[in-house]
Amino acid sequence: MEPQKLSWRKSSRSNTHGACVEVAFQGDNVYVRDSKDKGEGPILRFTQTEWEAFKDGVVKGEF
């Protein structure tokens, strides 16, 4: 899937100082990018299982 064809959402935890993360969901994949790169930067891809494990780790303070 080409990144420009994904429907990106900005995180509700992002701030107005450029520290923004955007996510897009397609099937079992979750895509993450830095919004200040204006779609030109790298995109991380996770499976739904990996994404859930990441979110669980954030909530538990593992990072």
Steps between C-alpha positions, in 0.01 A plus 500: 500500500634839406513738801310777321202266457467440874262701714723663764380617844695725733541374853285673760817518715686705239577861580518825303882516518562244226516187718227327302447137418256376239361151462316318223329163514457254216408137553737352759753780450551818700717771343667774705678814383623836625264765366765774483666304217196594284467143370859488372661324796516138606190300587500225759272200443371275778260210509191551713649265762826697511311828525290374791817380678662841445197687638487265799869570568439876486212477747715289735788752480746257344655768277 
